[in-house]
Amino acid sequence: MKHELPDLPYDYATLEPHIDARTMALHHGRHHAGYVARLNAALEPYPELQHRSALWLLLNPNKLPGNIRTAVRNNAGGHFNHSLFWRAMAPAAGGEPEGVLADAIARAFGDLSQFKARFTDAGAKLFGCGWVWLARAQQDGELRLYSTAGHETPVTQGNYPILVNDLWEHAYYLKHENRREDYLAGWWEVVNWKEAARRFEHGDPAERRWVTDLGYLRAAAA
């Protein structure tokens, strides 16, 4: 079983004007597709690993042959992170979270405006290429902000992603050039709070075993 590029749940142009259609086409159809192709190429000599999910590959580096660990970490990370990123956005979205996610954000950050300010600031200060995340922390189940370089991800430290924004230049440069702050500010208008709430309350079925093992679903249910 080879890894496949996931279809977008919306058309390339539907996040306009905040993210332009050409950026979306290149980002999804070339950059993300490239990570998938390189991941499959790295796994080609190892059929016993080809059925493993990107998440499993990221969580089990010691079970990979040493000669492919770096390629798998980089490309499985790019594949996993982008797959979350597309679902973190939606057309005609934005607004505010509701329910238990809204309560958890208020508990962790004071209120939504303070959370957005800190998330945006973390993205603006991230040096080079990487990602900024809202994730449930392994140690206490509370929400925390994380920044990761390259295609690293909080999952390797046991932290469960709720919301993510891509800070690689290919995510914004065609429209915003070097004005990352403009991209970060406009991104809130397409944030898919319903997807974030679903992940916070129920997890992702594809990640269920990992989430359950960490106790996050039990913590959310409580």
C-alpha positions in Angstrom: 0.0 0.0 0.0 1.5 3.3 -1.1 0.9 6.6 0.6 -1.4 8.9 -1.4 -1.9 12.6 -1.7 -5.2 13.3 0.0 -7.8 15.2 -1.9 -8.6 18.7 -0.7 -12.0 19.1 0.9 -12.5 22.3 -1.1 -11.4 23.9 -4.4 -8.1 25.8 -4.8 -9.9 29.1 -5.1 -12.3 28.9 -2.2 -9.9 30.3 0.4 -9.5 33.5 -1.6 -8.6 36.3 -0.9 -6.7 35.1 2.2 -4.9 32.3 0.4 -4.7 32.5 -3.3 -5.6 29.8 -5.7 -2.2 29.6 -7.4 -0.5 29.1 -4.0 -3.0 26.4 -3.1 -2.4 24.6 -6.4 1.4 24.6 -6.1 1.3 23.9 -2.3 -1.0 20.9 -2.6 -0.2 19.6 -6.1 3.5 19.9 -6.0 4.9 20.4 -2.5 2.7 18.0 -0.6 2.7 15.6 -3.6 6.5 15.7 -3.6 6.7 14.6 0.1 4.3 11.7 -0.7 6.4 10.6 -3.7 9.7 10.8 -1.8 8.2 8.9 1.2 7.1 6.1 -1.2 10.5 6.1 -2.8 12.3 5.7 0.6 10.0 2.8 1.5 10.2 1.1 -1.8 12.9 -1.4 -0.8 11.0 -2.3 2.4 7.6 -3.8 1.7 7.1 -4.6 5.3 6.9 -0.9 6.0 4.8 0.2 3.1 1.5 -0.4 4.8 2.5 1.7 7.9 0.8 5.1 8.3 2.8 8.4 8.3 2.0 8.7 12.0 3.3 5.2 12.8 6.5 6.0 10.9 7.0 9.2 12.8 6.4 7.5 16.2 8.6 4.5 15.5 11.9 5.8 14.1 13.9 3.0 15.8 12.0 0.4 13.8 13.2 1.9 10.5 16.4 1.0 8.7 19.1 3.6 9.5 19.6 4.5 5.9 16.1 5.8 5.4 15.3 7.3 8.8 16.1 10.9 7.8 14.2 10.7 4.5 11.2 9.1 6.2 11.2 11.6 9.1 11.3 14.6 6.7 8.8 13.3 4.2 6.4 11.5 6.5 6.5 14.7 8.6 5.7 16.8 5.5 2.9 14.4 4.5 1.3 14.2 8.0 1.6 17.9 8.7 0.1 19.0 5.4 -2.7 16.5 5.7 -3.7 18.2 9.0 -3.1 21.7 7.6 -5.6 21.3 4.7 -8.3 20.2 7.2 -7.5 23.1 9.6 -8.9 25.5 7.0 -12.3 25.8 5.2 -14.1 28.2 3.0 -16.4 30.7 4.7 -14.9 29.7 8.1 -13.2 31.7 10.7 -15.3 33.1 13.6 -14.9 31.6 17.0 -14.7 28.1 18.5 -17.6 26.9 20.6 -18.2 24.5 23.4 -15.5 22.5 25.3 -12.8 23.7 22.9 -13.7 27.3 23.6 -13.6 26.6 27.3 -10.2 24.9 27.1 -8.7 27.8 25.1 -10.1 30.3 27.7 -8.6 28.2 30.5 -5.2 27.9 28.9 -4.8 31.4 27.4 -7.3 33.7 29.1 -9.6 34.2 26.1 -9.7 33.8 22.4 -8.1 37.1 21.6 -5.1 36.3 23.8 -4.7 32.9 22.2 -4.8 34.3 18.7 -2.2 37.0 19.6 0.1 34.4 21.1 -0.4 31.9 18.2 0.3 34.7 15.7 3.3 35.9 17.6 4.8 32.4 17.7 4.4 32.2 14.0 5.9 35.6 13.3 8.9 34.7 15.5 9.6 31.3 14.1 13.0 31.4 12.4 13.1 29.9 8.9 10.6 27.3 7.8 8.3 25.4 10.1 4.9 25.1 11.7 3.0 26.6 14.7 0.6 24.4 16.6 -2.2 24.3 19.2 -1.9 20.9 20.8 -3.0 18.9 23.8 0.0 18.4 26.0 1.0 14.9 27.0 1.9 15.8 30.6 -1.4 17.3 31.7 -3.9 17.2 28.8 -4.1 21.0 28.7 -3.7 23.1 25.5 -0.3 24.5 24.7 1.4 26.3 21.8 4.3 24.7 20.0 6.6 25.8 17.2 8.5 23.2 15.1 11.2 23.6 12.5 11.2 21.9 9.2 8.6 19.1 9.2 9.0 18.2 12.8 5.7 17.7 14.7 4.5 17.7 18.3 3.3 14.1 18.0 6.8 12.8 18.4 6.7 14.2 22.0 3.3 12.7 22.6 1.4 16.0 22.1 -1.9 15.8 20.2 -2.4 18.4 17.4 -5.6 20.4 17.4 -4.8 23.2 15.0 -1.8 23.9 12.8 -0.6 26.6 10.5 2.2 26.2 7.8 5.0 28.7 8.0 7.0 27.5 5.1 7.5 30.3 2.6 5.7 28.2 -0.1 2.5 28.6 2.0 2.3 32.4 1.5 5.1 33.9 -0.6 3.3 34.2 -4.0 0.7 36.5 -2.4 2.4 38.0 0.6 6.0 37.9 -0.4 8.1 38.4 2.8 5.1 39.8 4.8 4.5 36.7 6.9 2.5 38.8 9.4 -0.1 39.6 6.8 -0.5 35.9 6.0 -0.8 35.1 9.7 -3.4 37.8 10.3 -5.6 36.8 7.3 -5.3 33.0 8.1 -7.8 33.4 11.0 -10.5 34.1 8.4 -10.3 30.5 7.1 -9.6 28.6 10.3 -11.9 25.5 10.5 -12.9 25.7 14.2 -15.4 22.8 13.6 -12.5 20.5 12.7 -10.4 21.7 15.6 -13.3 21.0 18.0 -13.8 17.5 16.5 -10.1 16.7 17.0 -10.2 18.1 20.5 -13.3 16.2 21.6 -13.1 13.0 19.6 -9.7 12.6 18.0 -9.1 11.3 14.5 -10.2 7.7 13.8 -6.9 7.2 12.0 -5.1 8.2 15.2 -7.5 6.6 17.6 -5.2 3.9 19.1 -2.4 6.5 19.8 -4.8 9.0 21.3 -6.5 6.4 23.5 -3.2 5.1 24.7 -2.2 8.6 25.8 -5.6 9.0 27.6 -6.6 12.1 25.7 -10.0 10.8 24.7 -10.7 9.8 28.3 -9.5 13.2 29.5 -11.8 15.0 27.0 -14.8 12.8 27.9 -14.2 13.5 31.6 
